[in-house]
Amino acid sequence: MASTASLALCSAGTFSGLAVEAGAGVCHATPIYAGHSWHKATFRLEVAGTTLSRYLRDLLVAACPDLLLRTLPRKAITQLKKRCCYVSLDFEGDLHNPAHHQPVSFCLGNGCSVCLSSERFRCPEPIFQPGLLGHTEPGLPTLAFWALQRVPETLRRRLADTVVLAGGSTLFPGFTERLEMELEAQCQQHGYGALQPHLVANPGRGTAVWTGGSMVASLHNFQRQWMTRAMYQECGARLVHKVFN
């Protein structure tokens, strides 16, 4: 049993920092110091990859009410999202200026193709503006700032120096730049100008948690933390608390 945020940091070679996770089901901003997470400073966003895939389907159907688009399998929509979508650094400006749209066609493999225009950057935008989907919570950059704000002042700069991105939904082109830009703006706006967040966006961040888990499980001092099937059968569920607490 381990915190996904801690494992994400471990994959980046550190045990202290701010883990910003955006995966398939949920986003988190979690401060970690010396391997321990600050639960009271952890924030959650219920908009992530699966939500964005559904949103992309809705956008495409709205642009072209075609029966084919309504019946596209989820896997095809996910491929569209991963290969064609990106995060805009100026969403409102790009949205209202058709010249900034960058249309692309994507072949679905069955002889048909889909053309995406503004849908390319509108799809990931709810991570930054959840209100587009009717959510009341703020976007991920604000949650990341709140997480830094909640930790003791003596630790803020150290954690801000290592903001580790993890999860497949952080792989959109432009995601890192937009998050860094908005996080810095939050710090400046609220009087934390001394904080200069440094984002760690490793190429393998889509599987950072699994990589961190592999690294932790290979440590020598972790070997005495294993709980075998025989141990569980002998002691029952109470053993989970004894071993992992």
MIROVO-687673 format. One line per field, with one value per residue: x, y, z of N, C-alpha, C in turn; residue number from 1; residue in three letters. Coordinates in nm, 2 decimals, always signed. Each point is the difference from the previous one (the first is absolute). Layout:
N
n.u = c(X ...)
n.v = c(Y ...)
n.w = c(Z ...)
ca.u = c(X ...)
ca.v = c(Y ...)
ca.w = c(Z ...)
c.u = c(X ...)
c.v = c(Y ...)
c.w = c(Z ...)
i = c(NUM ...)
aa = c(ALA ...)
//
This chain:
245
n.u = c(+0.09 -0.03 +0.03 -0.09 -0.03 +0.02 -0.07 -0.08 +0.01 -0.02 -0.10 -0.01 +0.02 -0.12 +0.01 +0.03 -0.12 -0.05 -0.08 +0.00 -0.11 +0.00 -0.08 -0.05 +0.00 +0.12 +0.00 +0.13 +0.00 +0.11 +0.01 +0.13 +0.02 +0.12 -0.07 -0.03 -0.13 -0.04 -0.08 +0.02 +0.10 -0.07 +0.00 -0.13 +0.01 -0.14 +0.10 +0.00 +0.08 -0.07 -0.01 +0.12 +0.01 -0.08 +0.07 +0.11 -0.06 -0.04 +0.12 +0.04 -0.09 +0.03 +0.12 -0.03 -0.13 +0.11 -0.08 +0.09 +0.00 -0.13 +0.04 +0.09 +0.07 +0.00 +0.05 -0.09 -0.09 +0.05 +0.00 -0.12 -0.04 +0.06 -0.05 -0.12 -0.02 -0.02 +0.08 -0.10 +0.09 -0.09 -0.07 -0.03 +0.13 +0.04 -0.09 +0.03 +0.11 -0.09 +0.08 -0.03 -0.12 +0.03 -0.09 -0.04 +0.04 -0.09 +0.07 -0.13 +0.06 -0.12 +0.10 -0.05 -0.02 +0.06 -0.06 +0.11 -0.07 -0.09 -0.06 +0.11 -0.03 -0.13 +0.04 +0.13 -0.07 -0.10 +0.12 +0.01 -0.11 -0.02 -0.02 +0.09 +0.02 -0.02 +0.13 -0.01 +0.08 +0.11 +0.08 +0.08 +0.03 -0.13 -0.04 +0.09 -0.05 -0.13 +0.04 +0.07 -0.11 -0.05 +0.11 +0.07 +0.01 +0.06 -0.11 -0.07 +0.11 +0.03 -0.13 +0.00 +0.12 -0.09 -0.06 -0.02 +0.00 -0.12 -0.01 -0.08 -0.08 +0.12 -0.03 -0.12 +0.03 +0.08 -0.02 +0.12 +0.00 -0.12 +0.03 +0.12 -0.06 -0.11 +0.09 +0.08 -0.10 -0.03 +0.13 +0.01 -0.11 +0.05 +0.10 +0.02 +0.04 +0.04 -0.12 +0.09 -0.12 +0.06 -0.05 -0.02 +0.02 +0.03 +0.07 +0.05 -0.05 -0.04 +0.11 +0.00 -0.13 -0.02 +0.06 -0.07 -0.11 +0.05 +0.03 -0.12 -0.07 +0.10 -0.05 +0.12 -0.03 -0.04 +0.11 +0.02 -0.05 +0.05 -0.12 +0.04 -0.04 +0.10 +0.07 -0.05 +0.02 +0.12 +0.02 -0.04 -0.11 +0.00 +0.06 -0.09 -0.08 +0.03 -0.01 -0.11 -0.03)
n.v = c(-0.12 +0.09 +0.12 +0.02 +0.11 -0.07 -0.10 +0.09 +0.05 -0.12 -0.01 +0.12 -0.10 +0.03 +0.04 +0.11 +0.05 +0.05 -0.10 +0.02 -0.08 -0.04 -0.09 -0.12 -0.02 +0.05 +0.13 +0.01 +0.08 -0.07 +0.08 -0.03 -0.03 -0.03 -0.01 +0.11 -0.04 +0.12 -0.08 +0.08 -0.03 -0.11 +0.03 -0.02 -0.04 +0.00 +0.06 -0.10 -0.10 -0.08 +0.10 +0.02 -0.13 -0.01 +0.10 -0.06 -0.12 +0.06 +0.05 -0.12 -0.06 +0.10 -0.02 -0.13 +0.02 -0.07 -0.09 +0.01 +0.13 -0.01 -0.08 +0.10 -0.11 -0.02 -0.11 +0.02 +0.04 -0.10 -0.07 +0.05 -0.02 -0.12 -0.02 +0.05 -0.03 +0.12 +0.06 +0.09 +0.08 +0.02 -0.07 +0.11 +0.04 -0.12 +0.00 +0.13 -0.06 -0.02 +0.11 -0.01 -0.04 -0.12 +0.00 -0.11 -0.10 -0.09 -0.10 -0.05 -0.03 +0.05 +0.08 +0.03 +0.12 +0.06 +0.12 +0.04 +0.10 +0.08 -0.12 +0.02 +0.13 -0.01 -0.11 +0.04 +0.11 -0.09 -0.05 +0.10 -0.04 -0.06 +0.13 -0.03 -0.08 +0.12 -0.02 +0.00 -0.10 +0.06 +0.05 -0.09 +0.11 +0.03 -0.12 +0.01 +0.12 -0.04 -0.10 +0.09 +0.07 -0.12 -0.02 -0.04 +0.12 -0.07 -0.07 +0.11 +0.07 -0.09 +0.00 +0.14 -0.02 -0.09 +0.05 -0.12 +0.00 -0.06 -0.10 -0.09 +0.06 -0.02 -0.10 +0.07 +0.03 +0.08 -0.12 -0.04 +0.05 -0.05 -0.12 +0.00 +0.04 -0.08 -0.10 +0.04 +0.01 -0.12 -0.04 +0.06 -0.05 -0.10 +0.07 -0.10 +0.12 -0.03 -0.05 -0.08 -0.05 -0.11 -0.02 -0.12 +0.00 -0.11 -0.05 -0.07 +0.12 -0.05 -0.06 +0.13 -0.01 -0.06 +0.09 +0.10 -0.07 -0.01 +0.13 +0.04 -0.08 +0.06 +0.09 +0.00 +0.12 -0.02 -0.08 +0.07 +0.07 -0.10 -0.01 -0.12 -0.08 -0.07 +0.12 +0.04 -0.12 +0.01 +0.12 -0.01 +0.08 -0.03 -0.10 +0.04 +0.03 -0.12 -0.05 +0.07 -0.01)
n.w = c(+0.00 -0.09 +0.04 -0.10 +0.08 +0.11 -0.07 -0.03 +0.12 +0.05 -0.10 +0.06 +0.09 +0.05 +0.13 -0.05 -0.01 -0.11 +0.02 -0.13 +0.03 -0.13 +0.05 +0.01 +0.14 +0.04 +0.04 +0.04 +0.10 +0.02 +0.11 -0.03 +0.13 -0.04 -0.11 +0.08 -0.03 -0.04 +0.08 +0.10 -0.07 -0.01 -0.13 -0.03 -0.13 -0.01 -0.06 -0.08 -0.04 +0.08 +0.09 -0.03 +0.01 +0.11 +0.06 -0.04 +0.04 +0.11 +0.01 -0.03 +0.08 +0.09 -0.04 +0.01 +0.00 +0.00 -0.05 -0.09 +0.02 +0.00 -0.10 +0.00 -0.01 +0.13 -0.05 -0.10 +0.09 +0.07 -0.11 -0.03 +0.12 +0.01 -0.13 +0.03 +0.13 +0.04 +0.09 +0.00 -0.04 -0.09 +0.09 +0.07 -0.01 +0.03 +0.11 +0.02 -0.03 -0.10 -0.02 +0.13 -0.06 +0.04 -0.10 +0.04 -0.08 +0.05 -0.06 +0.00 -0.12 -0.01 -0.05 +0.12 -0.01 +0.10 -0.02 +0.06 +0.05 +0.05 -0.04 -0.07 +0.01 -0.05 -0.05 +0.01 -0.05 +0.02 -0.03 -0.08 -0.06 +0.12 +0.01 -0.09 +0.11 +0.05 +0.01 +0.13 +0.01 +0.05 -0.09 -0.07 -0.08 +0.02 -0.03 -0.09 -0.03 +0.02 -0.06 -0.08 -0.01 +0.00 -0.07 +0.10 +0.04 +0.10 -0.04 -0.01 +0.03 +0.10 +0.04 +0.00 +0.05 +0.05 -0.10 +0.04 -0.13 +0.02 -0.08 -0.07 +0.08 +0.06 -0.09 +0.01 -0.13 +0.06 +0.05 -0.01 -0.12 -0.03 +0.06 -0.05 -0.11 +0.02 +0.03 -0.08 -0.08 +0.05 -0.01 -0.12 -0.04 +0.07 -0.05 -0.08 -0.03 +0.13 -0.02 -0.05 -0.02 +0.02 -0.12 +0.05 -0.13 +0.06 -0.11 +0.10 +0.01 -0.12 +0.02 +0.04 +0.03 -0.11 -0.06 +0.07 -0.03 -0.13 +0.01 +0.06 -0.08 -0.07 +0.09 +0.06 +0.05 -0.12 -0.01 +0.11 -0.10 -0.07 -0.04 +0.04 -0.09 +0.03 +0.01 -0.11 -0.05 +0.06 -0.03 -0.13 -0.02 +0.13 -0.07 -0.08 +0.10 +0.05 -0.13 -0.05 +0.12)
ca.u = c(-0.09 +0.09 -0.06 +0.04 +0.08 +0.14 +0.07 +0.03 +0.12 +0.11 +0.05 +0.08 +0.13 +0.00 -0.10 -0.07 -0.05 -0.14 -0.04 -0.12 -0.03 -0.11 -0.01 -0.12 -0.12 +0.00 +0.13 +0.03 +0.12 +0.04 +0.13 +0.07 +0.13 +0.07 -0.08 -0.13 -0.09 -0.08 -0.14 -0.08 +0.04 -0.02 -0.12 -0.04 -0.08 -0.07 +0.01 +0.13 +0.01 -0.13 -0.09 +0.04 -0.04 -0.14 -0.02 +0.04 -0.11 -0.11 +0.04 +0.00 -0.14 -0.06 +0.06 -0.04 -0.10 +0.00 -0.02 +0.13 +0.07 -0.07 +0.02 +0.14 +0.04 +0.08 +0.14 +0.03 -0.01 +0.12 +0.11 -0.02 +0.04 +0.15 +0.08 -0.04 -0.04 +0.11 -0.05 +0.03 +0.06 -0.09 -0.13 -0.10 +0.05 +0.00 -0.14 -0.08 +0.07 +0.01 +0.13 +0.09 -0.03 +0.10 -0.07 +0.07 -0.09 +0.05 -0.06 -0.04 +0.04 -0.11 -0.02 -0.06 +0.09 -0.07 +0.07 -0.01 +0.04 +0.02 -0.01 +0.13 +0.04 -0.11 -0.01 +0.07 -0.02 -0.06 +0.10 +0.03 -0.13 -0.10 -0.13 -0.05 -0.08 -0.10 +0.06 +0.02 +0.13 +0.09 +0.08 +0.11 +0.11 -0.04 +0.02 +0.14 +0.04 -0.06 +0.08 +0.12 -0.04 -0.04 +0.12 +0.07 +0.08 +0.14 +0.01 -0.07 +0.10 +0.06 -0.10 -0.03 +0.11 -0.01 -0.14 +0.01 -0.12 -0.02 -0.12 -0.01 -0.07 +0.10 +0.08 -0.04 +0.09 -0.04 -0.05 +0.10 +0.02 -0.12 +0.00 +0.11 -0.04 -0.11 +0.04 +0.08 -0.09 -0.07 +0.09 +0.02 -0.13 -0.04 +0.11 +0.10 +0.09 +0.13 -0.02 +0.02 -0.01 +0.08 -0.07 +0.08 -0.08 +0.08 -0.07 -0.08 -0.09 -0.13 +0.00 +0.10 -0.04 +0.04 +0.15 +0.04 -0.03 +0.11 +0.12 -0.01 +0.00 +0.13 +0.09 +0.03 -0.08 -0.14 -0.02 -0.07 -0.14 -0.09 -0.10 -0.03 -0.14 +0.00 -0.02 -0.14 -0.09 +0.02 -0.04 -0.12 +0.01 +0.07 +0.14 +0.02 +0.03 +0.12 +0.12 +0.02 -0.01)
ca.v = c(+0.12 +0.12 +0.12 +0.02 +0.12 -0.03 -0.08 +0.09 +0.07 -0.10 -0.02 +0.12 +0.00 +0.08 -0.04 +0.13 +0.08 +0.01 -0.09 +0.04 -0.12 +0.01 -0.13 -0.03 +0.02 +0.11 +0.07 +0.03 +0.08 -0.05 +0.03 -0.11 +0.04 -0.12 -0.12 +0.00 +0.09 +0.09 -0.03 +0.13 +0.09 -0.08 +0.04 -0.10 +0.05 -0.11 +0.01 -0.06 -0.05 -0.06 +0.11 +0.08 -0.09 +0.02 +0.14 +0.00 -0.05 +0.10 +0.11 -0.04 -0.02 +0.13 +0.06 -0.08 -0.10 -0.12 -0.13 -0.07 +0.06 -0.05 -0.14 -0.02 -0.06 +0.08 -0.01 +0.09 +0.13 +0.02 +0.02 +0.13 +0.10 +0.00 +0.03 +0.13 +0.12 +0.08 +0.10 +0.13 +0.10 +0.12 -0.07 +0.09 +0.06 -0.10 -0.04 +0.11 +0.03 -0.12 -0.02 -0.07 -0.14 -0.08 -0.12 -0.13 -0.11 -0.12 -0.11 -0.09 -0.13 -0.07 +0.07 +0.13 +0.10 +0.11 +0.12 +0.08 +0.14 +0.06 -0.11 -0.04 +0.06 +0.01 -0.13 -0.01 +0.12 -0.02 -0.02 +0.14 +0.07 -0.10 +0.06 -0.03 -0.12 +0.02 -0.02 +0.13 +0.01 +0.07 -0.08 -0.07 +0.09 +0.06 -0.10 -0.02 +0.12 -0.02 -0.11 +0.06 +0.10 -0.07 -0.06 +0.10 +0.10 -0.04 -0.11 +0.04 +0.02 -0.13 -0.09 +0.06 -0.03 -0.13 -0.03 -0.12 -0.04 -0.14 -0.05 +0.01 +0.12 +0.11 -0.01 +0.09 +0.11 +0.12 -0.01 +0.04 +0.15 +0.07 -0.01 +0.08 +0.14 +0.03 -0.01 +0.12 +0.12 -0.01 +0.04 +0.14 +0.07 -0.01 +0.05 -0.10 +0.02 -0.07 -0.14 -0.01 -0.15 -0.07 -0.12 -0.12 -0.07 -0.10 -0.06 -0.12 +0.04 -0.07 -0.12 +0.03 -0.07 -0.14 +0.00 +0.02 -0.12 -0.10 +0.05 -0.02 -0.14 -0.06 +0.05 -0.11 +0.01 -0.03 -0.14 -0.05 +0.06 -0.08 -0.08 -0.12 -0.06 -0.09 +0.08 +0.06 -0.11 -0.03 +0.11 +0.07 +0.13 +0.09 +0.00 +0.11 +0.11 -0.02 +0.00 +0.12 +0.11)
ca.w = c(+0.00 -0.01 -0.06 -0.14 -0.01 +0.04 -0.10 -0.12 +0.04 +0.00 -0.14 -0.04 +0.08 +0.12 +0.10 +0.04 -0.11 -0.02 -0.10 -0.08 -0.07 -0.08 -0.06 -0.07 +0.07 +0.09 +0.01 +0.14 +0.03 +0.13 +0.05 +0.07 +0.06 +0.05 -0.03 +0.07 -0.06 +0.09 -0.04 +0.01 -0.11 -0.12 -0.07 -0.10 -0.10 -0.06 -0.14 -0.04 -0.13 -0.04 -0.02 -0.12 -0.12 -0.02 -0.05 -0.14 -0.08 -0.01 -0.09 -0.14 -0.04 -0.01 -0.12 -0.11 +0.06 -0.08 +0.07 +0.01 +0.12 +0.12 +0.03 +0.00 +0.13 +0.09 -0.03 -0.11 +0.06 +0.08 -0.10 -0.05 +0.11 +0.02 -0.11 -0.06 +0.09 +0.07 +0.09 -0.05 +0.09 +0.00 -0.04 -0.05 -0.12 -0.11 -0.03 -0.07 -0.13 -0.08 -0.06 +0.10 +0.00 -0.08 -0.03 -0.04 -0.03 +0.07 -0.06 +0.11 -0.02 -0.07 -0.12 +0.03 +0.07 +0.08 +0.00 +0.13 -0.01 +0.13 +0.10 +0.04 +0.13 +0.09 +0.07 +0.13 +0.07 +0.13 +0.11 +0.04 +0.02 +0.02 -0.02 -0.14 +0.01 +0.11 +0.13 +0.08 +0.05 -0.10 -0.09 +0.06 +0.04 +0.12 +0.11 +0.02 +0.08 +0.13 +0.06 +0.05 +0.10 +0.13 +0.08 +0.08 -0.08 -0.01 -0.10 -0.13 -0.11 -0.03 -0.07 -0.13 -0.09 -0.06 -0.03 -0.08 -0.08 -0.02 -0.05 -0.15 -0.04 +0.00 -0.12 -0.10 -0.03 +0.06 +0.14 +0.09 -0.01 +0.05 +0.14 +0.06 -0.02 +0.08 +0.14 +0.02 +0.01 +0.13 +0.11 -0.01 +0.03 +0.14 +0.09 +0.02 -0.11 +0.02 -0.04 -0.15 -0.02 -0.10 -0.04 -0.05 -0.10 -0.06 -0.11 +0.05 +0.11 -0.01 +0.09 +0.11 +0.13 -0.01 +0.01 +0.14 +0.08 -0.03 +0.06 +0.15 +0.03 -0.01 +0.10 +0.09 +0.12 -0.03 -0.01 +0.12 +0.00 -0.08 +0.07 -0.09 +0.00 +0.12 +0.11 +0.00 +0.03 +0.14 +0.09 -0.04 -0.05 +0.10 -0.03 -0.09 +0.08 +0.07 -0.09 -0.08 +0.09)
c.u = c(+0.09 -0.08 +0.05 +0.08 +0.14 +0.07 +0.03 +0.13 +0.12 +0.06 +0.08 +0.12 -0.01 -0.12 -0.07 -0.03 -0.15 -0.04 -0.13 -0.03 -0.13 -0.01 -0.13 -0.13 -0.01 +0.13 +0.02 +0.12 +0.04 +0.14 +0.06 +0.13 +0.06 -0.08 -0.14 -0.09 -0.07 -0.14 -0.08 +0.04 -0.01 -0.14 -0.03 -0.09 -0.06 -0.01 +0.13 -0.02 -0.13 -0.10 +0.03 -0.03 -0.15 -0.03 +0.04 -0.11 -0.11 +0.04 +0.00 -0.14 -0.07 +0.05 -0.05 -0.09 -0.01 -0.01 +0.13 +0.07 -0.07 +0.03 +0.15 +0.04 +0.09 +0.15 +0.03 +0.00 +0.13 +0.12 +0.00 +0.06 +0.15 +0.08 -0.02 -0.02 +0.13 -0.06 +0.04 +0.06 -0.08 -0.14 -0.10 +0.04 -0.01 -0.14 -0.07 +0.08 +0.02 +0.13 +0.09 -0.03 +0.09 -0.07 +0.09 -0.11 +0.07 -0.07 -0.03 +0.03 -0.11 -0.03 -0.06 +0.10 -0.08 +0.09 -0.02 +0.06 +0.02 -0.02 +0.13 +0.05 -0.11 -0.01 +0.07 -0.03 -0.07 +0.09 +0.03 -0.12 -0.11 -0.14 -0.06 -0.09 -0.09 +0.06 +0.02 +0.14 +0.09 +0.09 +0.12 +0.11 -0.04 +0.01 +0.14 +0.05 -0.05 +0.09 +0.13 -0.03 -0.03 +0.12 +0.07 +0.09 +0.14 +0.03 -0.04 +0.10 +0.06 -0.09 -0.03 +0.12 -0.01 -0.15 +0.00 -0.14 +0.00 -0.14 -0.02 -0.06 +0.10 +0.08 -0.04 +0.11 -0.05 -0.04 +0.10 +0.02 -0.12 -0.01 +0.10 -0.04 -0.10 +0.04 +0.09 -0.09 -0.08 +0.09 +0.02 -0.13 -0.03 +0.12 +0.10 +0.11 +0.13 +0.00 +0.01 -0.01 +0.08 -0.07 +0.10 -0.10 +0.08 -0.08 -0.09 -0.10 -0.13 +0.00 +0.10 -0.03 +0.05 +0.16 +0.05 -0.03 +0.10 +0.13 -0.01 +0.00 +0.13 +0.10 +0.02 -0.09 -0.15 -0.03 -0.07 -0.14 -0.09 -0.10 -0.04 -0.14 -0.01 -0.02 -0.14 -0.10 +0.00 -0.06 -0.12 +0.03 +0.07 +0.15 +0.03 +0.04 +0.13 +0.13 +0.02 -0.02 +0.13)
c.v = c(+0.12 +0.12 +0.01 +0.12 -0.03 -0.08 +0.09 +0.08 -0.09 -0.02 +0.11 +0.01 +0.09 -0.05 +0.13 +0.08 +0.01 -0.09 +0.05 -0.11 +0.03 -0.13 -0.02 +0.04 +0.12 +0.08 +0.03 +0.10 -0.03 +0.04 -0.12 +0.05 -0.12 -0.13 -0.01 +0.11 +0.09 -0.01 +0.13 +0.10 -0.06 +0.04 -0.09 +0.07 -0.12 +0.01 -0.06 -0.06 -0.06 +0.11 +0.07 -0.08 +0.02 +0.14 +0.01 -0.05 +0.10 +0.11 -0.04 -0.02 +0.13 +0.07 -0.07 -0.11 -0.12 -0.13 -0.07 +0.05 -0.05 -0.14 -0.04 -0.07 +0.09 +0.00 +0.09 +0.14 +0.03 +0.02 +0.14 +0.10 +0.00 +0.05 +0.14 +0.12 +0.06 +0.10 +0.14 +0.09 +0.12 -0.05 +0.10 +0.06 -0.10 -0.04 +0.09 +0.04 -0.12 -0.02 -0.07 -0.15 -0.08 -0.13 -0.12 -0.10 -0.12 -0.12 -0.10 -0.15 -0.08 +0.07 +0.14 +0.09 +0.10 +0.12 +0.07 +0.13 +0.06 -0.11 -0.04 +0.06 +0.02 -0.13 +0.00 +0.12 -0.02 -0.03 +0.14 +0.08 -0.10 +0.05 -0.03 -0.13 +0.01 -0.03 +0.13 +0.01 +0.07 -0.10 -0.05 +0.10 +0.07 -0.10 -0.03 +0.12 -0.02 -0.10 +0.06 +0.10 -0.07 -0.05 +0.11 +0.09 -0.04 -0.10 +0.04 +0.01 -0.13 -0.08 +0.06 -0.02 -0.13 -0.04 -0.11 -0.03 -0.15 -0.03 +0.04 +0.14 +0.12 +0.00 +0.08 +0.10 +0.13 -0.01 +0.06 +0.16 +0.07 -0.01 +0.09 +0.15 +0.04 -0.01 +0.12 +0.12 +0.00 +0.04 +0.16 +0.07 +0.00 +0.03 -0.11 +0.01 -0.06 -0.15 +0.00 -0.15 -0.05 -0.13 -0.11 -0.08 -0.10 -0.07 -0.12 +0.03 -0.07 -0.12 +0.02 -0.08 -0.15 -0.01 +0.02 -0.12 -0.11 +0.03 -0.03 -0.15 -0.07 +0.05 -0.11 +0.01 -0.02 -0.15 -0.06 +0.05 -0.09 -0.08 -0.12 -0.04 -0.09 +0.08 +0.05 -0.11 -0.03 +0.11 +0.08 +0.15 +0.10 +0.01 +0.12 +0.13 -0.01 +0.02 +0.14 +0.13 +0.02)
c.w = c(+0.00 -0.07 -0.14 -0.01 +0.04 -0.10 -0.12 +0.03 +0.00 -0.14 -0.05 +0.08 +0.13 +0.09 +0.05 -0.12 +0.00 -0.12 -0.06 -0.09 -0.08 -0.09 -0.08 +0.07 +0.09 +0.00 +0.15 +0.00 +0.15 +0.04 +0.07 +0.06 +0.07 -0.01 +0.06 -0.07 +0.10 -0.05 +0.00 -0.11 -0.13 -0.06 -0.12 -0.10 -0.07 -0.16 -0.05 -0.14 -0.05 -0.03 -0.13 -0.13 -0.03 -0.06 -0.15 -0.09 -0.01 -0.09 -0.15 -0.05 -0.02 -0.13 -0.13 +0.05 -0.09 +0.08 +0.03 +0.13 +0.13 +0.03 +0.00 +0.14 +0.08 -0.03 -0.11 +0.04 +0.08 -0.09 -0.06 +0.10 +0.01 -0.11 -0.06 +0.09 +0.06 +0.09 -0.06 +0.11 +0.01 -0.05 -0.06 -0.14 -0.12 -0.04 -0.09 -0.13 -0.08 -0.07 +0.08 +0.01 -0.10 -0.04 -0.04 -0.03 +0.06 -0.06 +0.11 -0.03 -0.08 -0.13 +0.02 +0.07 +0.07 +0.00 +0.13 -0.02 +0.14 +0.11 +0.05 +0.13 +0.10 +0.09 +0.14 +0.09 +0.13 +0.12 +0.06 +0.03 +0.01 -0.02 -0.14 +0.00 +0.12 +0.14 +0.07 +0.05 -0.10 -0.07 +0.08 +0.05 +0.14 +0.12 +0.03 +0.09 +0.14 +0.08 +0.06 +0.11 +0.13 +0.08 +0.08 -0.09 -0.02 -0.11 -0.14 -0.12 -0.05 -0.09 -0.14 -0.10 -0.07 -0.02 -0.11 -0.07 -0.02 -0.06 -0.15 -0.04 +0.00 -0.13 -0.12 -0.03 +0.06 +0.14 +0.10 +0.00 +0.06 +0.15 +0.07 -0.01 +0.10 +0.15 +0.04 +0.02 +0.13 +0.11 +0.00 +0.05 +0.15 +0.09 +0.03 -0.11 +0.01 -0.04 -0.15 -0.03 -0.12 -0.03 -0.05 -0.08 -0.08 -0.11 +0.04 +0.10 -0.01 +0.09 +0.12 +0.13 -0.01 +0.00 +0.14 +0.09 -0.02 +0.08 +0.15 +0.03 -0.01 +0.11 +0.11 +0.13 -0.03 +0.01 +0.13 +0.02 -0.08 +0.09 -0.09 +0.01 +0.13 +0.13 +0.01 +0.04 +0.15 +0.09 -0.04 -0.03 +0.09 -0.03 -0.10 +0.08 +0.08 -0.08 -0.05 +0.09 +0.08)
i = c(1 2 3 4 5 6 7 8 9 10 11 12 13 14 15 16 17 18 19 20 21 22 23 24 25 26 27 28 29 30 31 32 33 34 35 36 37 38 39 40 41 42 43 44 45 46 47 48 49 50 51 52 53 54 55 56 57 58 59 60 61 62 63 64 65 66 67 68 69 70 71 72 73 74 75 76 77 78 79 80 81 82 83 84 85 86 87 88 89 90 91 92 93 94 95 96 97 98 99 100 101 102 103 104 105 106 107 108 109 110 111 112 113 114 115 116 117 118 119 120 121 122 123 124 125 126 127 128 129 130 131 132 133 134 135 136 137 138 139 140 141 142 143 144 145 146 147 148 149 150 151 152 153 154 155 156 157 158 159 160 161 162 163 164 165 166 167 168 169 170 171 172 173 174 175 176 177 178 179 180 181 182 183 184 185 186 187 188 189 190 191 192 193 194 195 196 197 198 199 200 201 202 203 204 205 206 207 208 209 210 211 212 213 214 215 216 217 218 219 220 221 222 223 224 225 226 227 228 229 230 231 232 233 234 235 236 237 238 239 240 241 242 243 244 245)
aa = c(MET ALA SER THR ALA SER LEU ALA LEU CYS SER ALA GLY THR PHE SER GLY LEU ALA VAL GLU ALA GLY ALA GLY VAL CYS HIS ALA THR PRO ILE TYR ALA GLY HIS SER TRP HIS LYS ALA THR PHE ARG LEU GLU VAL ALA GLY THR THR LEU SER ARG TYR LEU ARG ASP LEU LEU VAL ALA ALA CYS PRO ASP LEU LEU LEU ARG THR LEU PRO ARG LYS ALA ILE THR GLN LEU LYS LYS ARG CYS CYS TYR VAL SER LEU ASP PHE GLU GLY ASP LEU HIS ASN PRO ALA HIS HIS GLN PRO VAL SER PHE CYS LEU GLY ASN GLY CYS SER VAL CYS LEU SER SER GLU ARG PHE ARG CYS PRO GLU PRO ILE PHE GLN PRO GLY LEU LEU GLY HIS THR GLU PRO GLY LEU PRO THR LEU ALA PHE TRP ALA LEU GLN ARG VAL PRO GLU THR LEU ARG ARG ARG LEU ALA ASP THR VAL VAL LEU ALA GLY GLY SER THR LEU PHE PRO GLY PHE THR GLU ARG LEU GLU MET GLU LEU GLU ALA GLN CYS GLN GLN HIS GLY TYR GLY ALA LEU GLN PRO HIS LEU VAL ALA ASN PRO GLY ARG GLY THR ALA VAL TRP THR GLY GLY SER MET VAL ALA SER LEU HIS ASN PHE GLN ARG GLN TRP MET THR ARG ALA MET TYR GLN GLU CYS GLY ALA ARG LEU VAL HIS LYS VAL PHE ASN)
//
